[in-house]
């Protein structure tokens, strides 16, 4: 009987020791996790140590971008509102889009892509290649920045259609040594092209590409040799073109 009691008591002792061992290990793990967690939080809660700004800056300065980023920065690296910084940058007139990202351990990387103005829009604004309006508040600065760009003029809401038409027309005319200086669409949806040499082409409302094809056929056959004498060309006819010649210079 005594030997059985000893055996039972020994078994209980072993189990107790195993449980104490498990609890000890669990305690060490908990303490370790707490320590690692506290260290990680302290690392993540550190301030931003540097800001890297990428991009090609021609119409907006790198300094202006930096100031906008610093104004929106929080004290903590992990508390930075990247979306807010991006939105603030993209509200600037010349910024097409921006990317903002964290770089471990404490760097903020900002990449800015500027709008590339393709044409003037109205008196002082511009259009990018998608036909989106770039609003410019400073008209004096705009006149310098947009100098030499073709001018597109039409009703509000036609920006994308006009940009698409401009790109097609300019590509077509460039093959013949001509380029678009001004493209106008009236309220009646009648199109007029002014070329870089100030020759005016009145296209009208419908079938622009068909009419331009007819014009280029006549140009190659008859008009090219006398091009410098031309003032305007009217394509608003069913099966022909009308030509107006320049007034001869007075001697």
C-alpha positions, 0 to 999 in steps of 0.5 A: 500500500505504501509503495502505491501511495508513493507512486501516486504522489510521484506522478502528481509531483511530475505533473505539477512540475510540468505545469509549472514549467509551462506557466514559466515558459508562457510567462517568459513569452508574454513578457517577451511579446510585451517587450517586443511590442513596446519596442515596435511601438516606440519605433513606429511612433518616431517622427519623420526623419527625412522627406524625399521628393521625386519628379520633374519640376518645370511649372511647379517648384520642388520647394512649393511641393515640400512646403505643402508636405511639411504643412500636412505632416503629423508628429508621428511617422505612423500617424501620417495621413498619406491620403490627405497629403496626396489630395493636398498636392493634387489640388495644386494647378500644375499637379496631375497626380501624386504618390505618397509612401512610407519608407522604413524606418522614418522616410516619407517618399513623395512623387509628383507628376506635373500636367503637361499642357497640350493647348491653351483653353480660353484666355488663361487656362490650359488642357492636358492630353486627356482634355482636362482643364488646368485652371491657372489663376495668375493670368500674367504667369499663364501667358508666359507658361502657355506661350507658343501652345495652340489655342482651343476655343469652345463651349464648356463641356467640350474640352475632351472632344476638342482635345481629341479632334485637335490630336487627330487633325494635327497628326493628319496635317503634320504629315503635309507640313502643316500644324494647327494654331487654333481650333474653334468650335462655335455654339452651333458646333461648326468647326474652324481651323487656323493653321500656323501660317494663319490660313483659315480652314472652315470645316463646318458641322459634320463629316470633319475627317471626310472633308479634311480628306477632300481638302488634302486631295485638292491640296496635293493636286492644285493648292500646294504650289500656290499655298502662300497666296491662300487666305482661307479655304471653305469645306462646307460644300457637298463635293468641293472646296472654295478658296479665298486668295490673299489680297496682292501686296500694294506696291 
